[in-house]
Amino acid sequence: MLVEDTRSGAVTPQRGGGNRTQAEIDAIKAGLQGRLDELHAEYDRAVTETQQLSREHLADTAGDDDADIGTKTSQREGELSVLRGISERREQVELALQRLGEGTYGNCERCTAPIPVERLGLFPWATTCVGCKQLQERRAG
């Protein structure tokens, strides 16, 4: 864990997955912020596309039968699902940035063990180690 001195802004290594240099912390933060910026842009594009498709669907409803209505409803649900997915990914990255600022980034939320660097490399927003994630998935389904 990393602890930030609120007076100086310095981050010092603590237990668990800490022991990162300031350069590593800055690189992690830059990577997460870059991903967050990408997700904001992706979300904005998806909202614009969804609004455009909604206007087109509303303008083209004359003569629709049940199948047409069902198709449009299905398309709309798909569009909303995309927006939800992007929103969830944004929240994950925002949480990772928050955890980085709090000094808990890189430690499992459940067992507090360090999350392997390889996992964080693939999923920088990961909040659990592999073992806890597998346990969580087994319990969920």
C-alpha positions in Angstrom: 0.0 0.0 0.0 1.2 3.5 -0.7 0.4 6.4 1.7 0.3 9.9 0.5 1.6 12.7 2.7 -1.1 15.3 2.2 1.4 18.1 3.0 4.0 17.3 0.4 2.1 15.0 -1.9 4.9 12.4 -1.6 3.9 8.8 -1.8 5.7 6.3 0.4 5.7 2.5 0.1 3.7 0.5 2.6 2.7 -3.2 3.0 1.4 -5.4 0.3 1.6 -4.4 -3.4 3.3 -1.1 -2.6 7.0 -0.4 -3.0 6.5 1.5 -6.2 8.7 4.3 -7.1 7.2 7.7 -7.8 8.0 7.2 -11.5 6.0 3.9 -11.5 3.1 5.6 -9.7 3.1 8.4 -12.2 3.2 5.9 -15.1 0.3 3.9 -13.7 -1.7 7.1 -13.1 -0.9 8.4 -16.7 -2.0 5.0 -18.1 -5.2 5.0 -16.1 -6.0 8.6 -16.9 -5.4 7.9 -20.6 -7.7 5.0 -20.6 -10.3 7.1 -18.7 -10.1 9.8 -21.4 -10.5 7.1 -24.1 -13.6 5.8 -22.3 -15.1 9.3 -22.0 -14.7 9.8 -25.7 -16.1 6.4 -26.5 -19.1 7.0 -24.3 -19.7 10.4 -25.9 -19.6 8.8 -29.4 -21.9 6.0 -28.3 -24.4 8.5 -26.8 -24.3 10.5 -30.1 -24.9 7.4 -32.2 -27.7 6.2 -29.9 -29.4 9.6 -30.1 -29.1 9.6 -33.8 -30.5 6.1 -34.2 -33.3 7.0 -31.8 -34.3 9.9 -33.9 -34.2 7.8 -37.0 -36.3 5.1 -35.4 -38.9 7.7 -34.2 -39.1 9.3 -37.6 -39.6 5.9 -39.3 -42.4 4.2 -37.4 -45.2 4.5 -39.9 -46.3 1.1 -41.0 -44.3 -0.8 -38.4 -45.6 -4.2 -37.6 -44.9 -6.2 -34.4 -41.7 -7.6 -36.0 -40.4 -4.1 -36.8 -41.2 -2.9 -33.3 -39.4 -5.9 -31.8 -36.3 -5.3 -34.0 -36.1 -1.7 -33.0 -36.6 -2.5 -29.3 -33.9 -5.1 -29.5 -31.5 -2.6 -31.2 -32.3 0.0 -28.6 -31.6 -2.5 -25.8 -28.3 -3.3 -27.5 -27.3 0.3 -27.7 -28.2 0.8 -24.0 -26.1 -2.3 -23.1 -23.1 -0.8 -24.9 -23.5 2.5 -22.9 -23.8 0.5 -19.6 -20.7 -1.4 -20.5 -18.7 1.7 -21.2 -20.0 3.3 -18.0 -19.0 0.3 -15.9 -15.4 0.4 -17.4 -15.2 4.1 -16.6 -16.2 3.4 -13.0 -13.6 0.7 -12.8 -10.8 3.0 -14.0 -12.1 5.9 -11.8 -11.9 3.5 -8.8 -8.4 2.4 -9.7 -7.3 6.1 -9.8 -9.0 6.6 -6.4 -7.2 3.5 -5.0 -3.9 4.8 -6.4 -4.5 8.1 -4.6 -5.4 6.4 -1.4 -2.4 4.1 -1.6 -4.4 0.9 -1.8 -3.9 0.3 -5.6 -2.3 -3.0 -6.3 -3.6 -4.7 -3.2 -6.6 -7.2 -3.3 -9.7 -5.7 -1.8 -10.7 -9.0 -0.2 -7.4 -10.5 1.2 -5.1 -7.4 0.9 -2.4 -9.5 -0.8 -0.5 -7.8 -3.6 -2.2 -8.3 -7.0 0.4 -9.7 -9.4 2.1 -7.2 -11.7 1.1 -9.4 -14.6 -2.6 -9.1 -13.7 -2.3 -5.4 -13.3 -0.6 -5.1 -16.6 -3.5 -6.8 -18.3 -6.2 -5.3 -16.1 -4.9 -2.1 -14.5 -8.3 -1.6 -12.8 -8.2 -5.0 -11.1 -9.3 -4.8 -7.5 -8.8 -8.5 -6.6 -6.0 -11.1 -6.9 -6.6 -14.1 -9.2 -7.5 -16.4 -6.3 -10.1 -14.1 -4.9 -11.5 -13.3 -8.4 -11.9 -17.0 -9.1 -13.6 -17.6 -5.7 -15.9 -14.6 -6.5 -16.8 -16.0 -9.9 -17.5 -19.5 -8.5 -19.8 -18.1 -5.9 -21.6 -16.0 -8.5 -22.4 -18.8 -10.8 
